[in-house]
């Protein structure tokens, strides 16, 4: 099996890091992740095993606050491009219905972002941020027309 797959998912994934040198708490929110991948698989009976890989994008928002829980010290945002790879397995329950589970890793690399102090937008700091993500997806697919993998 060879195919192309596009995916988009809303997110509210959050992470934080305490920077004792700068006296700040750095917080990240991933608002969405999208990907376009090639998918290569092998079917046996009603099972399909596959690998996938391609381009990925994340919509990120960053906030720096002063320790301890002080005012916002800086803001930044970006749409970050990178790569994804994963693997999965799918089972055809009927000719119209299948269920799957899939693991994907996303590499977004390191970038230096300029943080600005709200509301005036005055330069606050340049911060290098590295981002990777791991996801596990499970779901059910419904097909409008019957098909057979075998």
C-alpha positions as CSV (number, residue, x, y, z in Angstrom):
1,X,0.0,0.0,0.0
2,X,1.3,3.4,-0.9
3,X,-0.5,6.7,-0.1
4,X,-0.3,10.3,0.9
5,X,-1.9,11.5,4.1
6,X,-2.6,15.0,5.5
7,X,-3.4,15.6,9.1
8,X,-4.4,18.6,11.3
9,X,-5.0,18.6,15.0
10,X,-5.9,21.3,17.5
11,X,-3.9,21.1,20.7
12,X,-3.6,22.7,24.1
13,X,-0.3,21.0,25.0
14,X,1.7,23.0,27.5
15,X,5.2,22.8,28.8
16,X,7.3,25.0,31.1
17,X,10.9,25.5,32.2
18,X,12.3,27.5,35.2
19,X,15.2,29.6,34.1
20,X,17.1,30.4,37.4
21,X,19.7,32.5,35.6
22,X,17.2,34.9,34.1
23,X,14.7,34.5,37.0
24,X,11.9,33.6,34.7
25,X,9.4,30.8,34.0
26,X,9.3,30.0,30.3
27,X,5.9,28.5,29.2
28,X,5.1,27.0,25.8
29,X,1.6,26.2,24.3
30,X,1.3,24.2,21.1
31,X,-2.0,25.3,19.6
32,X,-2.0,22.9,16.6
33,X,0.1,20.4,14.7
34,X,-0.2,19.6,11.0
35,X,1.5,17.2,8.7
36,X,1.7,15.9,5.1
37,X,3.2,12.5,4.9
38,X,3.8,9.6,2.5
39,X,2.5,6.3,3.9
40,X,3.9,2.9,2.9
41,X,2.4,-0.3,4.2
42,X,1.9,-4.0,3.8
43,X,-1.5,-5.8,4.2
44,X,-2.1,-9.3,5.3
45,X,-5.7,-10.7,5.7
46,X,-7.6,-7.8,7.5
47,X,-4.4,-6.2,9.0
48,X,-2.4,-3.3,7.6
49,X,1.0,-2.3,9.0
50,X,2.5,0.9,7.8
51,X,5.2,3.5,8.2
52,X,4.9,7.2,7.4
53,X,7.1,10.3,7.1
54,X,7.1,13.8,5.8
55,X,6.7,17.5,6.7
56,X,5.2,18.9,9.8
57,X,4.2,22.3,11.2
58,X,3.3,23.5,14.8
59,X,1.6,26.8,15.8
60,X,3.4,27.8,19.1
61,X,2.8,30.6,21.7
62,X,5.5,31.4,24.3
63,X,5.2,33.4,27.5
64,X,7.9,34.4,30.0
65,X,6.9,35.4,33.5
66,X,9.1,36.7,36.3
67,X,9.7,34.3,39.3
68,X,7.7,33.9,41.5
69,X,4.5,34.1,39.4
70,X,5.2,37.8,38.6
71,X,4.0,39.8,35.6
72,X,4.5,38.7,32.0
73,X,8.1,39.6,31.0
74,X,7.9,38.6,27.3
75,X,5.8,37.1,24.6
76,X,6.6,35.3,21.3
77,X,4.8,33.2,18.7
78,X,5.7,31.3,15.6
79,X,4.6,28.6,13.1
80,X,7.5,26.2,13.2
81,X,8.3,23.8,10.4
82,X,10.0,20.4,10.8
83,X,9.7,16.7,10.0
84,X,7.7,13.7,11.3
85,X,8.0,9.9,11.1
86,X,5.8,7.2,12.6
87,X,4.4,3.7,12.3
88,X,1.0,2.2,12.8
89,X,-1.3,-0.8,12.5
90,X,-4.9,-0.8,11.2
91,X,-7.5,-3.6,11.3
92,X,-10.5,-3.9,8.9
93,X,-13.4,-4.7,11.2
94,X,-15.7,-4.8,8.1
95,X,-15.3,-3.7,4.5
96,X,-16.5,-0.2,5.6
97,X,-15.0,0.1,9.1
98,X,-11.5,-0.1,10.4
99,X,-9.7,0.8,13.6
100,X,-6.1,2.0,14.0
101,X,-3.3,2.9,16.5
102,X,-0.3,5.0,15.4
103,X,2.8,6.5,17.0
104,X,4.5,9.6,15.5
105,X,7.6,11.6,16.4
106,X,7.9,15.3,15.4
107,X,11.2,17.0,15.0
108,X,11.1,20.8,15.0
109,X,14.7,21.6,15.8
110,X,16.1,24.7,17.6
111,X,15.2,28.3,16.8
112,X,16.1,31.6,18.4
113,X,13.1,33.8,19.0
114,X,12.8,37.4,19.9
115,X,10.6,38.0,22.9
116,X,8.9,41.4,23.4
117,X,7.4,42.9,26.5
118,X,3.6,43.6,26.3
119,X,1.8,45.8,25.5
120,X,4.4,48.1,23.9
121,X,6.2,45.4,22.0
122,X,9.6,46.5,23.3
123,X,12.5,44.0,22.8
124,X,12.9,41.8,25.9
125,X,15.3,39.0,25.0
126,X,16.4,36.4,22.4
127,X,15.7,32.8,23.5
128,X,16.7,29.6,21.8
129,X,14.0,27.0,22.0
130,X,14.3,23.3,20.9
131,X,11.0,21.4,20.3
132,X,10.2,17.8,19.6
133,X,6.9,16.0,20.2
134,X,5.6,12.4,20.5
135,X,2.0,11.5,19.8
136,X,-0.1,8.3,20.0
137,X,-3.3,8.3,17.9
138,X,-6.1,5.8,18.0
139,X,-9.3,6.0,15.9
140,X,-11.9,4.5,13.7
141,X,-12.2,5.0,9.9
142,X,-15.4,4.8,8.0
143,X,-15.3,4.3,4.2
144,X,-18.2,5.3,1.9
145,X,-17.4,2.5,-0.6
146,X,-16.4,-1.1,0.3
147,X,-12.8,-2.1,-0.4
148,X,-10.6,-5.0,0.4
149,X,-6.9,-4.9,1.4
150,X,-6.4,-8.5,0.4
